[in-house]
Amino acid sequence: MPPEPTCHIDAWLAELFDPDNIDHTIAQLTQPITDDAPSPRADMLQRTIAQMDQKLARYREALAAGTNPALIATWTAEIESARTAAETELANLAPAQPKPIQNVPALIASIRDEWGTMAEALGAADGTRKAELLSSLGVLVSYDPLTHKAQVTCCPKVSESVVSEGGHDSLTHLAFTTEFAC
């Protein structure tokens, strides 16, 4: 039996926030967004919508190849619902503005103080606690049942307290993405 997808996610997040890698992660999180660059969240949502369009095309091909129409209808409804949610969120995003994030080391320290190391937190967390941690890190998972691949994005939302003057109530600064077979 293949390992649970959460094992892959846990290992990736543990590596991303490992003490040996944290300086690189912080450096990525503190790069200011420029006026002409799309926000990372908008970019991630646009990629997600494009991937969902590709999935829908593959579902149509599978239907034409004789796959059970009820199964295709279920998959299609799930993808269309998620696609609509992504489009709505994309339409409601505020325009990106350059806001350097200042206290990222303090933010990471507060997560570490509450949760311990990422590997410890993920390893010890029950389902509810793990869901809280993954939510606080902005983890999104998109699974393609035809290719048996999952794309995982960690898109931390940084609160106003860690953004320089004039920051937004919530600012998603950078998305880290990985993909794995499951």
C-alpha positions as CSV (number, residue, x, y, z in Angstrom):
1,M,0.0,0.0,0.0
2,P,1.5,3.4,-0.9
3,P,2.2,5.9,1.8
4,E,-0.6,8.3,2.8
5,P,-0.5,11.6,0.9
6,T,-0.3,13.4,4.2
7,C,3.1,11.7,4.8
8,H,4.4,13.5,1.7
9,I,2.9,16.8,2.8
10,D,4.3,16.4,6.3
11,A,7.8,15.6,5.0
12,W,7.8,18.5,2.5
13,L,6.6,21.1,5.2
14,A,9.1,19.7,7.7
15,E,11.9,20.2,5.2
16,L,10.6,23.7,4.3
17,F,10.5,24.8,7.9
18,D,13.5,22.7,9.1
19,P,16.0,24.7,11.2
20,D,18.6,24.0,8.5
21,N,16.4,25.5,5.8
22,I,14.5,28.2,7.7
23,D,16.9,31.0,6.6
24,H,16.2,30.2,3.0
25,T,12.4,30.0,3.7
26,I,12.5,33.4,5.5
27,A,14.5,34.9,2.6
28,Q,11.9,33.8,0.2
29,L,9.1,35.1,2.4
30,T,10.7,38.5,2.8
31,Q,11.3,39.3,-0.9
32,P,9.1,42.4,-1.6
33,I,6.4,42.1,-4.2
34,T,6.8,44.7,-7.0
35,D,4.0,46.7,-8.5
36,D,4.2,45.0,-11.9
37,A,4.3,41.5,-10.5
38,P,1.0,39.6,-9.9
39,S,0.5,38.6,-6.3
40,P,1.6,35.1,-5.5
41,R,-1.9,34.2,-4.4
42,A,-3.3,35.4,-7.8
43,D,-0.7,33.5,-9.7
44,M,-1.4,30.4,-7.7
45,L,-5.1,30.8,-8.3
46,Q,-4.6,31.2,-12.0
47,R,-2.4,28.1,-12.1
48,T,-5.1,26.2,-10.2
49,I,-7.8,27.3,-12.6
50,A,-5.7,26.3,-15.6
51,Q,-5.0,22.9,-14.0
52,M,-8.7,22.4,-13.4
53,D,-9.5,23.2,-17.0
54,Q,-6.9,20.5,-18.0
55,K,-8.6,18.0,-15.6
56,L,-12.0,18.8,-17.1
57,A,-10.6,18.1,-20.6
58,R,-9.1,14.8,-19.4
59,Y,-12.5,13.9,-17.9
60,R,-14.2,14.6,-21.3
61,E,-11.6,12.3,-22.9
62,A,-12.2,9.6,-20.3
63,L,-15.9,9.9,-20.9
64,A,-15.4,9.5,-24.6
65,A,-13.2,6.5,-23.9
66,G,-16.1,4.8,-22.1
67,T,-15.5,5.6,-18.4
68,N,-18.6,5.4,-16.2
69,P,-20.6,8.7,-16.8
70,A,-21.7,8.8,-13.1
71,L,-18.1,8.8,-12.0
72,I,-17.1,11.4,-14.5
73,A,-20.1,13.5,-13.4
74,T,-19.0,13.3,-9.8
75,W,-15.4,14.3,-10.6
76,T,-16.6,17.1,-12.9
77,A,-18.9,18.5,-10.2
78,E,-16.1,18.6,-7.7
79,I,-13.7,20.3,-10.1
80,E,-16.3,22.8,-11.3
81,S,-17.1,23.7,-7.7
82,A,-13.5,24.2,-6.8
83,R,-12.9,26.1,-10.0
84,T,-15.8,28.5,-9.2
85,A,-14.4,29.1,-5.7
86,A,-10.9,29.8,-7.1
87,E,-12.4,32.2,-9.7
88,T,-14.4,34.0,-7.0
89,E,-11.3,34.4,-4.8
90,L,-9.3,35.6,-7.7
91,A,-11.9,38.2,-8.6
92,N,-12.0,39.4,-5.0
93,L,-8.2,39.8,-4.6
94,A,-7.0,43.3,-3.9
95,P,-4.4,44.5,-6.4
96,A,-0.9,43.6,-5.3
97,Q,1.1,46.3,-3.7
98,P,4.8,46.2,-2.7
99,K,4.9,45.6,1.0
100,P,8.1,44.2,2.4
101,I,7.3,41.8,5.3
102,Q,9.3,42.8,8.3
103,N,9.1,40.5,11.3
104,V,9.1,37.1,9.5
105,P,11.7,35.6,11.9
106,A,9.4,36.6,14.7
107,L,6.4,35.0,12.9
108,I,8.3,31.8,12.4
109,A,9.5,31.9,16.0
110,S,5.9,32.3,17.2
111,I,4.8,29.3,15.1
112,R,7.8,27.3,16.5
113,D,6.9,28.4,20.1
114,E,3.3,27.2,19.7
115,W,3.9,24.1,17.6
116,G,7.6,23.1,18.2
117,T,9.5,22.1,15.1
118,M,7.4,21.4,12.0
119,A,8.3,17.7,12.1
120,E,7.3,17.4,15.8
121,A,4.1,19.4,15.3
122,L,3.0,17.3,12.3
123,G,4.0,14.0,13.8
124,A,2.2,14.6,17.1
125,A,-0.9,16.4,15.9
126,D,-4.2,14.6,15.9
127,G,-6.5,15.3,12.9
128,T,-8.0,18.5,14.3
129,R,-4.7,20.0,15.4
130,K,-3.1,19.1,12.1
131,A,-5.9,20.7,10.2
132,E,-5.4,23.9,12.3
133,L,-1.7,23.9,11.5
134,L,-2.1,23.3,7.8
135,S,-4.8,26.0,7.7
136,S,-2.4,28.5,9.4
137,L,0.2,27.7,6.7
138,G,-2.3,28.1,3.9
139,V,-1.8,24.6,2.6
140,L,-3.9,23.7,-0.4
141,V,-4.0,20.3,-2.1
142,S,-5.2,19.6,-5.6
143,Y,-5.5,15.9,-6.5
144,D,-5.9,14.5,-10.0
145,P,-7.5,11.1,-9.9
146,L,-6.6,10.3,-13.5
147,T,-2.9,10.9,-13.0
148,H,-2.8,10.0,-9.3
149,K,-0.8,13.1,-8.6
150,A,-1.3,15.8,-6.0
151,Q,-0.1,19.3,-6.2
152,V,0.5,20.9,-2.8
153,T,0.8,24.6,-2.2
154,C,1.9,26.3,1.0
155,C,0.8,29.9,0.8
156,P,1.2,31.4,4.3
157,K,-1.1,34.3,5.1
158,V,0.8,37.0,7.0
159,S,-1.1,39.2,9.3
160,E,-0.9,43.0,9.4
161,S,1.4,42.9,12.4
162,V,4.3,41.5,10.4
163,V,3.8,43.8,7.3
164,S,5.4,47.2,7.1
165,E,3.3,50.4,7.4
166,G,0.2,50.5,5.2
167,G,-0.1,46.7,5.0
168,H,-3.3,44.8,4.3
169,D,-5.4,43.0,6.9
170,S,-4.0,39.8,5.5
171,L,-1.3,39.5,2.9
172,T,-0.3,36.3,1.2
173,H,3.3,36.9,0.2
174,L,4.7,33.8,-1.4
175,A,3.5,30.3,-2.4
176,F,5.8,27.3,-2.1
177,T,4.6,24.4,-4.4
178,T,5.4,20.8,-4.8
179,E,3.9,17.8,-6.6
180,F,4.0,14.1,-5.8
181,A,2.4,10.9,-7.0
182,C,0.0,9.1,-4.7
